[in-house]
Amino acid sequence: TSTPMAGTASGQPAGGGMIPLLKLKKDVQFNHELAYVVNVMKGIAAARFHILERRLAVFEQYFNVASELLTVIDFAHVDHPFVQPRTPVTGVVMVTSDAGFLGGLNAQVVNRGLTEGGPTALLAVIGERGTYYLRETRQRVRTFPGIQDDEGDRLALADAVRDHVVRQVLEGSCGRVIVVYPKSVSFTVQAIITETLIPCSAWVAQRAGQHRLLPNLLWESRVDEVMEYVLLQWIGRRLDEIFALSRLAELAARTVHLEGSYQELLRRGKKLKLQYFRARHEMIDRSIREVCAAQLLYGKDHAE
């Protein structure tokens, strides 16, 4: 937040009084304190990023096994909404952040989600701040709370979102489900990712390599029931992983943004100090000149 400078555009005190100098001194002190707070916030965000990164466990083996299991199913003979969409309507899950200093990242996620989903999309947003952007479009949206660092809370959120989107698909409200979220390419670069959850035929072959149909395979249960159970578990675990990756991207983006703000405050602090010392020196010089002029005038009058 900018603090108004006292005096003229050049930074010089206006009017020659003490008020401009005192105002500059307060500005210097306020800028110093604000820079300290921002630096602390940056350190907290960076520390939380590294803690979450160390705790993050990605069960890639589970995803690979689930994908390989689904590749043995001939989707052409499975009549299930998880494979054959009943409607062209898309359900969009947008993962946004409730933290401050991330308005730009949230806007990118929301804009990508609206573009991918189209005008008839069923929208769901993680984080209340993302909902604020959608209120301007007057679109109905299902809001979920923001992502927490606690693994239990994050998993519960993933299960709640999974149940919501799966219910929409089974009811025939939408036929395709995608999730849009930020992901850290590096600590300083975040990309917006669009991933398809349903139908599973959109990603199974790509993730597992290729279909390997086994025509003589015997199924103890119905194929569509097996597929539905595996996919339900897969979506829940995948959403939990996506939420963790989004949280990492959020903390990284927050740290980078705060670092930029901190550097800007340091530059502004140097400029304010120069203005303050310049104004102070000018005031001292003016006082000395006035004292010398008064002494000369007094001495001349006394001599006469």
URHU-V412614 format. One line per field, one symbol per residue. phi: phi as a letter, one per 30 degrees, with the letter a starting at -180 (. if undefined). burial: I if it has 24 or more other C-alpha atoms within 12 Angstrom, else O. Layout:
phi: ???
burial: ???
This chain:
phi: .dcdddjdddjddcjicdddddddddddddddddddddddddddddddddddddddccddddddddddddddcdddcccbddccedbddcccccccccddibdddddddddddddddidcdccbbcjddddddddddhcdbcccdddcdddddddddddddedddddddddidbcbbbbcadbddbdcbcccccbccbddddbedddcjadbdcdcdccdcddddddddddedddddddddddddddddddddddddddddddddddddddddddddddddddddddddddddddddddddddd
burial: OOOOIIOOOOIIIOOOOOOIIOIIIOIIOIIIOIIOOIIOIIOOIIOIIOOIIOOIOOOOOOIOOIIIIIIIIIIOOOOIIIIIIOOOIIIIIIIIIIIIIIOIIIIIIIIIIIOIIOOOIIIIIIIIIIIIIIOOOOOOIIIIIIIIIOOOOIIOIIIIIIOIIIOIIIOIIIIIIIIIIIIIOOOOOIIIIIIIIIIIIIIIIOOIOOOOOOOOOOOOOOOIOOIIOIIIIIIIIIIIIIIIIIIIIIIIIIIIIIIOIIOOIIOIIOOIIOIIIOIIOOIOOOOOOOOOOOOOOOOOOOOO
